[in-house]
Amino acid sequence: MKELKVIIEELLYNQAKDFEISKAIKKEIDNYYKTLPEIFAQSGGKDFLVKHTKKIDSIIKLIYHIATRQMFLEYFPTKNAIPLTILALGSYGREQLSPKSDIDIAFIYKEVAGFNTKEIIEKMLYIMWDAKLKLGHRVHEVSELRDVANSDITIKTALLESRFLDGSKYLFVDIQNQIEIIRKEKQKEFIVEKIQERRAMRKKFPLMMEPNLKEGVGGFRDANLVYWIGKLLYNIPQIKELPSTIVNPNDYKKFRIALEFLFRVRSALHLTLNKKRDQLLLDYIPEVSKLLGYKQTPNSHLIFAKRVNKSLRVIWLYSRIWIDSLTSNIISIYKEYLKPTENIKTEKDLLKFLIKNSNRVFHSHPTLNLKILHIKKEKSSKEYYSLIKEIFKAKYTSSILTALSEAGKLGTYISPIKKIEALPQFDGYHKYPVDTHLIKCIEALEDIKEPKIEQLFKSLPEDKKLIVKLTTFLHDCGKGRVSDHHKIGADLFRVYAKRLDISDENIDIGYRLILHHNQLSHIAQKEDIYNQKSISKLAALFPSKIELDMIYILTYADTTGVGSDIYNTFTARLFETLYEHAVKFLQHQDFLDEMAKRVKRIDTIKRSNLFKKLPKPIQRKLLSIDSNLPFIKYKTDKIIEITEKATKITDYELFIRNDKFLTIEIIKAKRLDLGYLLAKLSMLNLVNIDIIKLFDNKKYFKIDFNQKVSPEDIDDILIIVNNAFLNPKKQKINKPIIKEEDINIDCNHSSDYAIMTIKAKDQKGLLAYVMSIFENLNIDIVSSKTFTHKGKVEDIFLIEKDGNFCKNIDTITNKLT
């Protein structure tokens, strides 16, 4: 800056043009802004803003010096003699100027003949504009300040927080006298209008995962409002100088820590983007957090965003409390809000008071927030947990939860929520932090808009209503951990529900609801809701009508709690259709048992390291396998092995094991004449065959015999298998003895599949004969199971209904019997 002053003096001496002077100033400003990241790294929140403010002060003072030198030349008067004062306004006036914020100043003058103050102002403005200073300015004659302030609340606000920058201190005394008059006039009107202004902006910018640091809930404007009203009523220079009966020093310390952090975040946001931005979008978080010294890991981004959210909540909490204290004798801002009307000394007193008032929706008065904030934590007891349980039996649980949340005490009272308070959700779907989302889910549950869902909820027994409320609120309590939040949340629920003295039966139901809380939504929106595998999956997870009712209600609340338009006509129809199909499917108990085993195995597979190492496309193929058989019968490594091999096969692949007994495995993508194959191998004792439909029209066959063969036989078997893929001549197969009562066919097994069972005397070639019939009729088998025991055979075939099976039942029966 010293070097610039020397350059300017030389330019003035040489009577340089204004644009040359502006060019020199602009170069200084550009060089300064390049050093801001380094200055920022060495400074705290407000400290950095003060340093930046002082730098801008020095530039504006220099420009004032230039303008007056050029106007008066060698007849340069003292500053006090010139009837012009320059004031810093807004964040600049408060010494909180962010790097890319507008520089708000006011030129206040007194009309005195011969000083040409307007020309001085004009010259200063042109130099500042040419130097590319981002300026916001006002020009007023001192005598008009009172009129303009009373006509425009923005001007009154600016004058209240104005700061002397340069010019006449004599005139500044007059200005201060005017401001003092302005401060005392229309105080109530000012307070009402500013509060209404803030309410409108908070509504526009609620506390979401992409908060507005300036105008949103808990933003700088809430802190400013405390300052403005404090300045208006007490003429104090800082919030901390308000009476201790209003601002508790310990509370102020927490407030100041939060504010300092937000100052740094906003400065980092401006420096990162190199422009003015007040909304912290998710895309900005990596670079902003990096500038603030956070390590670049997904977890560090969560930690950073969580602290931003918590800091905003702290500002919002104390701002409400202090503004109420400041204004309670003037206006009633929170007239309809719930105040503590009883002697509340303990946590139990507080909970009883909240429960007592929860028969209606209520909003917490700041005095209630303050009461919640300062009540000391007690050791939890049976009575304490009984009261927590009563919260979830209340008509408007959401009001109680919101009251605790506003005071930052939700996790203190409901421990499973502790880790997810203010926790962001970077999934592109949720709009609110986790705890806010959960409260909104409860609000949706207490004001159900769908008549059918409302009726289902009302018809639930009281103990099941309690479980729905508890699981709706705790369904995401497992988030913020490395492991799957569904399982962690379900485990947390199980432990917590025991403390609440919930029955074992209801704990098990609640556990399943949380463990699979997104399955109805996922299946409805990602899978075919008319496909029996999709339907049966949901019915297997919730194998009773009442559990399906409960997951349907929870899904409605969860989806509605995400934000507007997420639960809409389209999703409502999907959810309802899937729910109704699942209810109807409950009659297929055998199939449900199978599907339940499949779902359980899939959960195990997903947790395995082998599965996690698979590429995502192969993971998806494994999970899409139509048949339940491998998930019931095979180990995880075997299922993964089959899947990996099947993804690579374009023709077929054969595997033969001949250790203790002969096993043939085939994975194929082309047609296999299974009837021919089994007929050619009928000299061997077949004990089991698995036929599994995989994916991409590929199948897996596992054929087990109860004997070991010679090495020479292996070569023959290889030839037989290869011939089965080469459109061989039809092999004559002896017809087995099968009675009509040995066969059971059910074409109503499910919406997609029919089932056929054969229980007969074990005979060589029996399965080969059945398969040859299926081959001739072009019937597609999804899965097959064969069991041989004590001379009896039981074959079970699951067959697609949309093929040729059900319309050929008579033909199949005649050919078999």
DAHUUR-V20941 format. One record per residue. RES is the residue in three letters. PHI is phi as a letter, one per 30 degrees, with the letter a starting at -180 (999 if undefined). OMEGA is omega in whole degrees, 0 to 359 (999 if undefined). NEAR is the number of other C-alpha atoms within 10 Angstrom. Layout:
# DAHUUR-V20941
RES_PHI_OMEGA_NEAR, RES_PHI_OMEGA_NEAR
This chain:
# DAHUUR-V20941
MET_999_179_14, LYS_d_179_7, GLU_d_179_8, LEU_d_180_15, LYS_d_178_15, VAL_d_180_11, ILE_d_181_15, ILE_d_180_21, GLU_e_179_14, GLU_d_179_12, LEU_d_179_17, LEU_d_180_17, TYR_d_181_11, ASN_d_179_9, GLN_h_180_11, ALA_d_178_12, LYS_d_182_10, ASP_d_184_19, PHE_d_177_13, GLU_d_178_15, ILE_d_179_21, SER_d_180_20, LYS_d_179_15, ALA_d_179_17, ILE_d_180_26, LYS_d_179_19, LYS_d_178_13, GLU_d_181_16, ILE_d_180_18, ASP_d_179_12, ASN_d_179_11, TYR_d_183_14, TYR_d_177_17, LYS_d_181_11, THR_d_185_10, LEU_e_179_16, PRO_e_179_16, GLU_d_178_10, ILE_d_181_15, PHE_d_182_22, ALA_d_184_14, GLN_c_186_10, SER_b_175_15, GLY_d_183_15, GLY_d_182_20, LYS_d_180_21, ASP_e_178_17, PHE_d_181_24, LEU_d_179_24, VAL_d_179_19, LYS_d_180_17, HIS_d_179_22, THR_d_182_22, LYS_d_178_16, LYS_d_178_15, ILE_d_175_17, ASP_e_184_17, SER_d_180_14, ILE_d_181_19, ILE_d_177_20, LYS_d_178_16, LEU_d_180_18, ILE_d_176_21, TYR_d_178_22, HIS_d_180_17, ILE_d_183_22, ALA_d_181_21, THR_d_177_22, ARG_d_181_17, GLN_d_182_17, MET_d_188_17, PHE_c_181_13, LEU_h_183_12, GLU_d_179_8, TYR_c_185_9, PHE_d_180_14, PRO_d_174_13, THR_d_180_10, LYS_d_182_17, ASN_d_181_15, ALA_d_181_14, ILE_d_184_22, PRO_d_181_22, LEU_b_176_29, THR_b_178_23, ILE_c_180_25, LEU_c_171_25, ALA_c_184_25, LEU_b_173_26, GLY_h_179_23, SER_d_176_21, TYR_d_178_26, GLY_d_180_22, ARG_d_185_18, GLU_h_178_20, GLN_b_186_20, LEU_d_177_25, SER_d_188_25, PRO_e_184_24, LYS_c_178_18, SER_d_176_19, ASP_d_177_17, ILE_c_184_22, ASP_c_178_20, ILE_b_176_24, ALA_b_173_21, PHE_c_179_20, ILE_c_184_26, TYR_b_173_24, LYS_b_183_18, GLU_d_178_15, VAL_b_183_11, ALA_e_174_7, GLY_j_182_7, PHE_c_177_17, ASN_h_184_15, THR_d_180_21, LYS_d_178_15, GLU_d_177_13, ILE_d_180_19, ILE_d_181_19, GLU_d_180_12, LYS_d_178_20, MET_d_182_21, LEU_d_180_18, TYR_d_179_14, ILE_d_181_24, MET_d_178_19, TRP_d_179_14, ASP_d_178_17, ALA_d_177_21, LYS_i_171_15, LEU_d_180_18, LYS_d_194_12, LEU_c_166_13, GLY_b_188_13, HIS_b_175_14, ARG_b_176_13, VAL_b_182_13, HIS_b_170_13, GLU_d_188_14, VAL_e_184_20, SER_d_182_15, GLU_c_184_11, LEU_e_184_19, ARG_d_181_19, ASP_d_182_11, VAL_d_179_14, ALA_d_181_20, ASN_d_180_16, SER_c_184_11, ASP_b_183_11, ILE_d_178_16, THR_d_179_15, ILE_d_179_16, LYS_d_179_21, THR_d_181_21, ALA_d_181_21, LEU_d_180_25, LEU_d_183_25, GLU_c_182_23, SER_d_182_23, ARG_b_177_20, PHE_d_181_18, LEU_c_181_21, ASP_a_178_22, GLY_j_186_24, SER_d_175_20, LYS_d_175_19, TYR_d_179_15, LEU_d_180_20, PHE_d_176_24, VAL_d_177_11, ASP_d_180_14, ILE_d_179_23, GLN_d_177_15, ASN_d_178_12, GLN_d_180_17, ILE_d_179_20, GLU_d_176_16, ILE_d_180_11, ILE_e_182_20, ARG_d_185_23, LYS_d_182_12, GLU_d_172_15, LYS_h_183_10, GLN_d_181_15, LYS_d_180_14, GLU_d_179_13, PHE_d_183_21, ILE_d_181_22, VAL_d_183_16, GLU_d_180_13, LYS_d_179_18, ILE_d_177_17, GLN_d_178_13, GLU_d_180_11, ARG_d_179_18, ARG_d_180_15, ALA_d_181_13, MET_d_177_17, ARG_d_178_19, LYS_d_179_12, LYS_d_182_13, PHE_b_179_19, PRO_d_182_16, LEU_d_180_24, MET_c_184_18, MET_d_174_23, GLU_c_190_23, PRO_d_170_24, ASN_c_187_25, LEU_d_182_24, LYS_c_189_20, GLU_c_185_21, GLY_d_179_27, VAL_e_180_27, GLY_i_180_28, GLY_d_184_25, PHE_d_180_21, ARG_d_176_21, ASP_d_176_26, ALA_d_178_22, ASN_e_182_18, LEU_d_176_20, VAL_d_180_22, TYR_d_182_25, TRP_d_181_25, ILE_d_176_26, GLY_d_178_23, LYS_d_181_19, LEU_d_187_21, LEU_d_187_16, TYR_b_181_15, ASN_h_181_18, ILE_c_180_16, PRO_d_182_15, GLN_b_181_13, ILE_e_185_19, LYS_d_180_17, GLU_c_172_14, LEU_d_180_22, PRO_e_181_14, SER_d_175_11, THR_d_178_10, ILE_c_182_15, VAL_c_176_20, ASN_d_183_14, PRO_e_179_15, ASN_d_177_10, ASP_d_181_12, TYR_d_180_16, LYS_d_178_12, LYS_d_178_14, PHE_d_184_21, ARG_d_178_19, ILE_d_179_15, ALA_d_182_20, LEU_d_179_22, GLU_e_180_15, PHE_d_180_19, LEU_d_174_24, PHE_e_180_23, ARG_d_180_24, VAL_d_181_23, ARG_d_178_25, SER_d_179_29, ALA_d_178_24, LEU_d_179_28, HIS_d_182_19, LEU_d_180_23, THR_d_184_19, LEU_d_183_13, ASN_h_176_12, LYS_a_181_12, LYS_d_175_17, ARG_b_180_19, ASP_c_178_20, GLN_c_181_17, LEU_d_179_19, LEU_d_182_13, LEU_d_181_16, ASP_d_183_9, TYR_d_190_14, ILE_e_181_19, PRO_e_182_19, GLU_d_180_18, VAL_d_180_24, SER_d_178_21, LYS_d_179_17, LEU_d_179_20, LEU_d_174_18, GLY_j_178_10, TYR_d_175_15, LYS_d_186_13, GLN_d_174_12, THR_b_178_11, PRO_e_181_10, ASN_d_181_13, SER_d_177_15, HIS_d_177_22, LEU_d_180_18, ILE_d_180_18, PHE_d_182_21, ALA_d_178_26, LYS_d_180_20, ARG_d_176_18, VAL_e_182_23, ASN_d_179_26, LYS_d_180_18, SER_d_177_24, LEU_d_179_27, ARG_d_178_23, VAL_d_179_23, ILE_d_181_25, TRP_d_181_23, LEU_d_184_23, TYR_d_177_25, SER_d_179_23, ARG_d_182_23, ILE_d_184_19, TRP_d_179_26, ILE_d_176_23, ASP_d_179_21, SER_d_181_15, LEU_d_192_21, THR_c_188_17, SER_e_179_13, ASN_d_183_8, ILE_c_179_12, ILE_b_177_14, SER_c_183_11, ILE_d_187_17, TYR_c_188_15, LYS_e_185_10, GLU_c_185_11, TYR_d_183_13, LEU_d_176_19, LYS_c_173_17, PRO_d_185_18, THR_c_182_8, GLU_b_178_9, ASN_d_184_9, ILE_c_183_16, LYS_c_183_12, THR_b_177_14, GLU_e_181_18, LYS_d_176_18, ASP_e_181_12, LEU_d_182_19, LEU_d_178_20, LYS_d_179_18, PHE_d_181_17, LEU_d_180_24, ILE_d_180_21, LYS_e_184_12, ASN_c_185_16, SER_c_175_19, ASN_d_175_13, ARG_b_175_12, VAL_d_177_15, PHE_b_173_19, HIS_c_185_16, SER_d_171_22, HIS_d_178_21, PRO_e_178_26, THR_d_175_18, LEU_d_175_21, ASN_e_181_24, LEU_d_179_19, LYS_d_179_17, ILE_d_184_23, LEU_d_190_16, HIS_c_176_10, ILE_d_183_13, LYS_d_178_11, LYS_d_178_10, GLU_c_176_10, LYS_d_183_7, SER_d_182_11, SER_b_178_11, LYS_d_179_11, GLU_d_180_11, TYR_e_181_19, TYR_d_175_20, SER_d_178_13, LEU_d_176_17, ILE_d_178_19, LYS_d_179_18, GLU_d_177_17, ILE_e_183_25, PHE_d_171_22, LYS_c_184_19, ALA_d_180_20, LYS_d_180_16, TYR_b_176_22, THR_e_185_25, SER_e_180_25, SER_d_179_25, ILE_d_181_24, LEU_d_179_23, THR_d_179_20, ALA_d_179_22, LEU_d_181_23, SER_d_181_23, GLU_d_178_19, ALA_d_180_22, GLY_i_186_19, LYS_b_184_19, LEU_d_179_20, GLY_d_177_16, THR_d_182_13, TYR_d_180_19, ILE_b_194_15, SER_e_180_13, PRO_d_183_20, ILE_d_189_22, LYS_e_187_16, LYS_d_185_16, ILE_c_174_21, GLU_d_178_22, ALA_i_182_29, LEU_d_179_25, PRO_d_179_29, GLN_b_183_21, PHE_d_183_16, ASP_c_180_7, GLY_i_184_7, TYR_c_181_10, HIS_d_181_18, LYS_c_185_20, TYR_c_169_24, PRO_e_190_23, VAL_e_185_24, ASP_d_177_26, THR_d_177_22, HIS_e_182_24, LEU_d_177_26, ILE_d_179_23, LYS_d_175_24, CYS_d_178_26, ILE_d_177_28, GLU_e_179_19, ALA_d_180_19, LEU_d_181_26, GLU_d_178_18, ASP_b_184_12, ILE_d_183_18, LYS_c_181_12, GLU_c_183_11, PRO_e_182_9, LYS_d_180_12, ILE_d_178_20, GLU_e_180_15, GLN_d_178_11, LEU_d_180_14, PHE_d_181_22, LYS_d_184_11, SER_d_178_13, LEU_d_172_15, PRO_d_185_10, GLU_e_181_12, ASP_d_179_12, LYS_d_174_18, LYS_d_179_17, LEU_d_180_21, ILE_d_178_22, VAL_d_180_28, LYS_d_181_25, LEU_d_182_20, THR_d_175_29, THR_d_181_28, PHE_d_185_26, LEU_c_189_22, HIS_d_179_28, ASP_c_185_25, CYS_d_179_28, GLY_d_181_24, LYS_d_179_21, GLY_i_176_19, ARG_c_180_12, VAL_d_183_9, SER_d_182_11, ASP_e_186_13, HIS_d_178_18, HIS_d_182_22, LYS_d_180_18, ILE_d_179_20, GLY_d_179_22, ALA_d_178_27, ASP_d_178_17, LEU_d_178_20, PHE_d_183_25, ARG_e_180_20, VAL_d_184_12, TYR_d_181_17, ALA_d_176_22, LYS_d_178_13, ARG_d_180_16, LEU_d_178_17, ASP_i_174_13, ILE_d_181_18, SER_d_180_11, ASP_e_180_12, GLU_e_181_9, ASN_d_175_16, ILE_d_179_20, ASP_d_178_14, ILE_d_179_21, GLY_d_178_31, TYR_e_179_24, ARG_d_180_19, LEU_d_180_27, ILE_d_181_32, LEU_e_183_23, HIS_b_189_19, HIS_d_182_23, ASN_c_187_17, GLN_d_179_17, LEU_d_179_29, SER_d_182_21, HIS_d_181_12, ILE_d_183_18, ALA_d_187_23, GLN_c_184_15, LYS_c_184_10, GLU_b_178_13, ASP_d_185_14, ILE_d_176_20, TYR_c_180_14, ASN_d_186_15, GLN_d_177_18, LYS_d_179_23, SER_d_181_21, ILE_d_183_29, SER_d_178_28, LYS_d_180_22, LEU_d_181_28, ALA_d_179_31, ALA_d_179_25, LEU_d_182_24, PHE_b_194_24, PRO_d_174_21, SER_a_182_15, LYS_e_185_15, ILE_d_177_17, GLU_d_176_20, LEU_d_175_22, ASP_e_185_21, MET_d_179_27, ILE_d_176_29, TYR_d_179_23, ILE_d_180_22, LEU_d_180_29, THR_d_176_22, TYR_d_182_26, ALA_d_181_27, ASP_d_182_28, THR_d_180_23, THR_d_182_23, GLY_d_178_24, VAL_d_182_21, GLY_l_183_16, SER_d_174_10, ASP_i_175_10, ILE_d_171_16, TYR_d_184_19, ASN_b_183_11, THR_e_182_9, PHE_d_181_10, THR_d_179_17, ALA_e_181_16, ARG_d_178_13, LEU_d_182_17, PHE_d_183_21, GLU_d_181_17, THR_d_180_15, LEU_d_179_24, TYR_e_182_23, GLU_d_177_15, HIS_d_181_20, ALA_d_178_26, VAL_d_179_21, LYS_d_185_14, PHE_d_183_22, LEU_d_181_20, GLN_d_181_15, HIS_d_189_15, GLN_d_181_14, ASP_d_180_11, PHE_d_179_20, LEU_d_178_23, ASP_d_177_16, GLU_d_182_18, MET_d_178_25, ALA_d_177_22, LYS_d_178_19, ARG_d_182_21, VAL_d_180_20, LYS_d_180_15, ARG_d_180_19, ILE_d_177_17, ASP_e_179_12, THR_d_180_12, ILE_d_182_22, LYS_d_181_14, ARG_d_184_13, SER_d_179_13, ASN_d_178_9, LEU_e_180_13, PHE_d_182_19, LYS_d_180_12, LYS_d_180_9, LEU_d_171_14, PRO_e_183_9, LYS_e_180_11, PRO_d_179_9, ILE_d_175_16, GLN_e_181_18, ARG_d_179_11, LYS_d_179_16, LEU_e_183_23, LEU_d_182_16, SER_c_180_13, ILE_e_185_21, ASP_d_187_15, SER_d_174_22, ASN_d_189_20, LEU_e_183_21, PRO_d_182_23, PHE_d_179_22, ILE_c_193_17, LYS_c_189_14, TYR_c_176_12, LYS_d_184_12, THR_e_183_18, ASP_d_179_13, LYS_d_179_13, ILE_d_180_17, ILE_d_179_19, GLU_d_180_11, ILE_d_182_17, THR_d_182_21, GLU_d_180_16, LYS_d_183_11, ALA_d_181_26, THR_d_184_17, LYS_c_188_10, ILE_d_173_14, THR_c_181_12, ASP_b_173_13, TYR_a_177_19, GLU_b_187_16, LEU_b_178_13, PHE_b_180_11, ILE_b_173_15, ARG_c_184_13, ASN_b_182_15, ASP_d_178_10, LYS_d_177_10, PHE_a_186_12, LEU_d_173_20, THR_b_177_20, ILE_c_176_18, GLU_c_180_18, ILE_b_169_20, ILE_c_188_24, LYS_b_176_21, ALA_c_179_20, LYS_c_185_13, ARG_d_176_16, LEU_b_176_20, ASP_d_185_20, LEU_d_178_21, GLY_d_178_26, TYR_d_183_27, LEU_d_182_22, LEU_d_179_27, ALA_d_180_23, LYS_d_180_19, LEU_c_187_19, SER_d_176_17, MET_d_178_10, LEU_c_181_18, ASN_d_179_17, LEU_d_179_25, VAL_c_181_16, ASN_a_172_20, ILE_b_175_21, ASP_c_173_19, ILE_c_186_22, ILE_b_174_24, LYS_d_185_23, LEU_c_182_26, PHE_a_179_19, ASP_h_179_12, ASN_i_178_10, LYS_c_179_20, LYS_b_177_24, TYR_b_178_22, PHE_b_174_19, LYS_b_185_16, ILE_c_183_18, ASP_c_175_20, PHE_c_184_18, ASN_c_182_14, GLN_b_176_15, LYS_c_182_15, VAL_c_181_16, SER_d_178_9, PRO_e_179_10, GLU_d_179_8, ASP_d_180_11, ILE_e_179_15, ASP_d_179_10, ASP_d_180_12, ILE_d_178_18, LEU_d_179_15, ILE_d_181_11, ILE_d_181_17, VAL_d_180_21, ASN_d_178_17, ASN_d_181_16, ALA_d_177_20, PHE_c_188_18, LEU_c_181_11, ASN_h_183_12, PRO_d_174_13, LYS_d_182_9, LYS_d_179_11, GLN_d_177_14, LYS_d_183_12, ILE_b_178_18, ASN_d_181_12, LYS_d_180_16, PRO_d_177_19, ILE_c_179_14, ILE_b_178_19, LYS_d_182_14, GLU_d_180_12, GLU_d_176_10, ASP_d_186_14, ILE_c_174_16, ASN_b_181_13, ILE_b_178_16, ASP_b_179_14, CYS_d_176_18, ASN_c_181_13, HIS_e_175_20, SER_a_182_21, SER_d_184_18, ASP_c_189_16, TYR_b_168_23, ALA_c_180_21, ILE_b_176_22, MET_b_179_17, THR_b_175_18, ILE_b_175_22, LYS_c_186_18, ALA_b_175_20, LYS_d_180_19, ASP_d_182_22, GLN_b_178_17, LYS_d_176_20, GLY_i_182_23, LEU_d_182_25, LEU_d_178_24, ALA_d_180_25, TYR_d_179_23, VAL_d_182_20, MET_d_179_21, SER_d_177_22, ILE_d_178_17, PHE_d_180_18, GLU_d_182_18, ASN_d_181_10, LEU_c_179_15, ASN_h_179_12, ILE_c_184_19, ASP_c_180_17, ILE_c_178_24, VAL_d_176_21, SER_a_181_25, SER_b_175_22, LYS_b_178_16, THR_b_178_20, PHE_b_177_15, THR_b_182_17, HIS_a_176_10, LYS_h_175_7, GLY_i_178_9, LYS_c_178_12, VAL_b_174_19, GLU_b_179_17, ASP_c_179_20, ILE_b_181_17, PHE_b_173_20, LEU_c_192_22, ILE_b_179_23, GLU_d_183_21, LYS_d_185_21, ASP_d_177_14, GLY_c_187_15, ASN_c_189_15, PHE_d_190_24, CYS_d_179_20, LYS_d_180_12, ASN_b_183_12, ILE_d_181_14, ASP_d_180_11, THR_d_181_12, ILE_d_181_16, THR_d_181_15, ASN_d_182_9, LYS_d_182_13, LEU_d_189_19, THR_c_999_14
